[in-house]
Amino acid sequence: MPPLIESMEKTWIGRDIEQMLWVLSVGVMLELENELFSRLVDLVRKHDLQNPIIELLIQGSPTPEGSARVEAPDDRLLDVIKSGNKQAQPEKLKEYLEKYWYDSNKHAGWHDTHNHQDAIYCGYWSFESGALVKILGIDDSSMKGVPYYPYDLVHYKKASCNG
């Protein structure tokens, strides 16, 4: 991941929020070392990027309601976070992924790439969902096989330590 972070430090100008959301999310799931993660946080702060999901990824707790403009793929993901009910969160997240996540990303350049004539499709993943599961300690045992949920990436660190 260090080459990716170095590249972002040279080229990222604060506009592609989705790109930062994904990189931070993967960093959380892979338990990126603090020094590298801090470099990403510095980029977010440099561009005064205010987003409640990104703040949760950085701080480990949601920002106060109304304190930031929401540019997350869907407000429903914020509902999962705000519910605070550990028993309800997995079901809410599952519903979000199965019913809303893909369609809420119609604006994204990767949307519908599975239908493209060229082989540009590389999968659809809600990286932010996986990172939030790790941060919030949500039991994701019922999430294995749920479309768009990066179950194996969420459990990668645990599997690599046990393997």
N, C-alpha and C positions, 0 to 999 in steps of 0.2 A: 503494500500500500504506500510506502514512502514515495515511489515515483509518481503516483497519482496525486498525492498531496503536493509534491513539488510542482507538478504541472498546474494544479489549481492555483497555487500561490502566484504563478507567473501569468495565468490567463483569466482566471475567474473574476468577473467585474461586478458580481452581486446581483445579476439579473436572473440567472437560471436557478431559481429557488429549488426546483425539483432535483437538480444535480447535487446541490449541497445537502438536501434532505436525504438523498440516497447514500451519499458518501458518509455522512454522519451516522446514518442508520446501520450501514455495513460495519462501520467502525465500532459501534456499540455491540453489534452481534458478535464480532470477532474479538471483542474486548481489547481494542487497540490501546497500546501503551499511552500513558498520559502525555508525554512529550509530543507525540504525533497528533493526538486528538486535540491538544491545545493549539496546534498550528491551524487546524480547521476552525476552532473557536475564534481565533484571532481574525481569520478572514470574515467570519460572520459579523464580528464586532466592528471591523474596519468599514464594512459596508452598511452598518446600522440596520442589519436585517432583523426585523421584528416579526416573528412567527411563533405561535404558541407550540406547535409540534417541534420545531427546531429548538426552542427554549427547553422543552422537556428533554430532548435528546442531550442537550448540553448540561442542564442543571439537575436532571433527574426528578423534577417536579414541574407541574404545569404553571404557566404564568397566570397571574390574576385575570379573571374574565374582563374583557374589554380593554386590556392594556396593549394589545397588539392587533394589527390587521391580520385577518385570517387569509392565508393563501395556500392552505392545505388542500389536498385533492378533494376533500369532502368534509363538511361540518360534522358528519356522522362519526368520524373518527374521534373528534373531540368529545362527542357524547360517550364513547366508550371510556375515555380517560376520566371524564367528569363523574361518571356513575359511581366510581369508588367502591362498588359492590363486587368483591372478588368472585363471588359465585355467578354473577350476571355478566361480568366482563367477557369471558370466553364466548358466550352465546351472542352477545352484542357484536363482538369482533367478527365472529363467524358470519353473522347476518350482513354486516358491513361488507365483508369480502365477497360473499356470494351474490349479494343483490345490488350493491352500489359501487364498489371500488372501480371496476373496469369502465363502466359507463360514465362515472364522474371524471374520467381522464380522457374524454373525447378530444380535448384540446392538445393533448400530448403528441409529439412527433412519432412516438412508438406505437400509438393506438392503431389497431387493425393491421399491423405489419405481418401478421400471420396470413393475411390475404394477398400480400404483395407478390408480384411475379418473380422478383429476385429473392434470393435467400437471405433476407435481412432480419427475419424474426429470430429472436434469441430468448424468448420466454417473457412472461409478464409476472412481475413480482412486486408485492407491496412491502418493500424493505422496511418502511416506517412501522408497519404493523409488527413485524418481527422484533424490531428494536424496542418498541413500546412494551411488548410482552416481557422482554428481559428487564427493562427498567422498572415496570410496575409489578413484576413478580406474578404475572397472570399464569395460571395453570393452562398450558396449551395442549395437554394430552389429547383433547378432542379435536385439535386443529390439524393433525397430520392428515394430509390428503385434501385439505380445503383449498380450493382454487386460489392462486395468487399468494398464498401464505408460505413464506420461506422456512418451513419447519426444519429442514436439515441445516440451514445456515444458523438458525437460532440455537441449535444444539451442537454445532460444529465444535466449539471449544471444549464442551463437556465430553464429546465423543473422542476428540483427539487426545485429551488427557487420559482417558480410560483405555485407549487403544494401544 
